[in-house]
Amino acid sequence: MSTTLVTGSHGWVGTHLRRLVAANGERVVGLGRRPRQPGPGETYHQLDLHDPAAVRARLQAVRPDVVFHLAATLPQRGASGADVVADAVHTTYNLCQELRRVDTRSGRPARLVLAGSSAQYGAVPPELNPITEQTLPRPVGAYGHAKAAAESLALALGADGRIAVVAARPFN
């Protein structure tokens, strides 16, 4: 049985993802800022992803094969641009650095699935639609730039193969 860790596990996407992963027979471990109740057959840990020592300890204890990094601060909830950037970039850095040190249960490098955002593309002119994976990012605002920076950082830290990074830019 593989182990899947989900940051931001009790947000809208995380809630659905946890159920899907558990239904596939995988062990699910959720992480988040606030106290939460785990779903059936899951575990949950309150954790500050800004704390590298806490991230290291939790990852060493869980030894995940796959990590879905969904945790984020949204500007729509009144967060400052600085908070949005810190949450996207600093937490992704801590998570990647510590994942590079983890011996997974499978023995392969941990796979990090990084949730980006359509905001990374910014305002795409109509003549360049539809947006594809070949569309160049033109982020606007702190959130789009922060998500782009976090993705670039994760890909850079995964370039040596010590973690396998999959970057996604989901749209509503």
C-alpha positions, 0 to 999 in steps of 0.5 A: 500500500502506498502512502499519499500525503495531502497538504491543504487536505481539508480544502475544497480540492483536498476533501475530494482528493482524499476520498478518491485516494482512499477509495483506491486503497492508498493510505491517506495522511492529511496536513493543514494549519488548523485542527481537523478531523480525519476521514475514515481510515485517514490520519491528519496532522496539524502542521505549519509548513513554514517550520522546516524542522516540523516538516522534516519530522512529519515527512520522516515519520510518514515517508510518503510516496506521493505528496499533493501540495494543495496548501495555499493562501488565497488573496480572495480571503483578504491575505496580503501579497506578502502572505500569498508569496510566503505561503506559496514559495516558502512552504514549497521550498520547505516541502521540496527540501525535506522531500529530497531527504525522505526514504519513501516506502517504495524506495523511489524518489517521492512524487510531488504533485504541485497545484498551481493555478490558471492565474499563472497564465494571467490575462491571455489575449483572445487571439491566443486562446484556447490556453494550452500547455504551450501558452507562455505564463504571463502572471499578474498579481501576487497570487499568479506570480507566487504560484509561478515562482513556487512551480519554478522552484519545485522544478529546479529542486527536482531537476537532480531526480531526488524528487519527481515533480509534476506541476499542474495548473488547474482551471475552474 
